[in-house]
Structure formats: C-alpha cells, structure tokens
Amino acid sequence: MPIHIERHTSPALFPPPGYSHAVVSRGGATVWSAGGVPLDADGVLVGPGDLTAQTEQVLANLDVALADAGARPEDVVRTTVYVVTTEREDLGVVWDAVQASGLARAASTLLGVALLGYEGQLVEIEATAVV
C-alpha cells in the first residue's frame, strides 16, 4: 500500500503559523523518535545558552535518527518542541528555527518547560514520522 500523508489546515480555525492543524497518514509504518537533544556525537552540549544553536543541533540529530529509521523530515507528521523558558520570545526563537527546517509542516506543539534532562539543555524535540 503506498504511503499517503494529508496535511489539513481547517478554515474554521485560526490559521496556524506554519504548521498543520491535523495530519492523516494512510499506509506505511510509524517511526517515533526519542527526544532529540543538543549533544554532538561525543556527547558534548552544543551551544550552551544559545537557543538557536541548540535547536539547530537537535534538528540535525533528529535528521540522523530519522534517516537511520528510514524516514526523512518531510515524512514527519507530528512534533513536540520543549524549550526551557518562561519567556514567549524564547519560544519564538526556537519556533523560527523549527519552521526553517523540514519539520515545519508537521502538526506541532510548542511548550515552555522548567527543566530538561541534560545540564544546560534548553531544547528538546520529539518527532513522529510515517514511512
């Protein structure tokens, strides 16, 4: 069965800034990623204190993890983006980087949180893809 992904933006809802309100997948297998973190291949935190650098590293790591599972960024149907912040502006910085990536059209949730797993970690992103 061929894979078919439909991205829906409902005209009855407020237009989302770049993501889809809902995504339907038909056929294929589902790939769930662990939360992508801003560590390099040696386990060193990339971009301490820098939201953009950390987001770009997380996105690069997710690209690798997805590829290893046979998925591409355009196969992603849902993301959850976690940002250590209480400031809406910080959420926007991370969101801009996500929107510049191949994950932009997924159904997405953006959250400000108090703490993530690694010392100095500011960003984590989970992705679900259909292949």
N, C-alpha and C positions, 0 to 999 in steps of 0.2 A: 504494500500500500504506500503510495507516495506521501511524503510529508507536506502538510499544508498548514501554514500559520496565518491566521487572520488577526489583524490588529484593529481594534474598534475604539473610536472616539465618539461618544454619544452627543448628538446635537442638543439633547435635553439637559446636559450638564455643562458647567463652566469649562471652557476649553483648557486642557492641561498644558503646562509649559514644556512641551516636547515629548512627553510620554503618552502611552495609550491608557485609556480607562480600563480596558479589558483585552485579553489576548486569548484566542481559541487555537488549540493545536489539534490537528487530526492526523493520526498515523504516527509512526516513529516511536522512539524511546525517549524517556525523560532523563536529563542529566541534572543533578543537584550538586552545586559546588558547596564546599565548606566556605566559611567567611574568608574572603581574600584579605590578606594583611600586608602592610607596607614593609616587609622584610626582603632583603636581597637573597640570592642563592646561598650566601654564607650565614644567613640568619641575623644580619645586621639591620637595624632600623634605618630606613631611608627617609631623609627629610625631617629630622627632629624639629618640631614646632612649625612645620610648613605644610599646611593643608593641601595645597596644590601638588607638591612633590609626593606627599604620601598617597594622595588619590591616584596620581599617575602610576605609581609603583603598584598599588593594589590592582588597578586596571590591567597593567602589564602581566602581573601574576595570574589574574583571572584568565587572561587570554591563553596563557600557557596551560593552566589547569583544564580549561575547556577544550583546547586542542588535544591534549592527552586523552580526553574522553570522547574525541571525535566531533566536537562542537565548535562552532565559530561564534563570534559576538552577535552576528545577525540571527543566530538560532535562539538567542536568549529571549524568553518570554516574560520573565519576572526578575526584578532585583529588589533587594532591601539594602539601603545605604545607611550606615551608622556613623555619626560624627560626634566626637567628644566636644560638646559646646553647649552653652546656654544662649548663644547669640545667633539670631536669624541670619545675619550677614555671613557668618561662617558656613552655615548650611548652603547659602548661595554660592560660595566659592567652590565647595565640593560639587554641588549640583552642576555648575558650569563645566567642570572637568568631565563629569559623567555624560553630560549632554554632547560633549565634543567627541565622545567615544562611540564604538559600535554598539554599545548597550542602550543608547539613547531612546529607542522606540519601545523598549520593554514596559510592561506595566510595573510601576515603581512605587516604593515607599521610602521616604527620606525622614530620618529620625535624629534628633539630638539626644545624646546619652551622657551619663556621668563618667563612665569608665569602660575601657576595653581591655582585652587580655594581656597585651604586652606593654611593658614600661615605655611611656612616651608615644604610644599608638594613639592616633587621632581619628583614623578612618578604617572602616571595615565594610566590605560589600559581599553579599551573598547573591548568587545568580542561579536561575533555573532555565535550562535550555531544552529544546526538543530537536532530536536528530533522527 
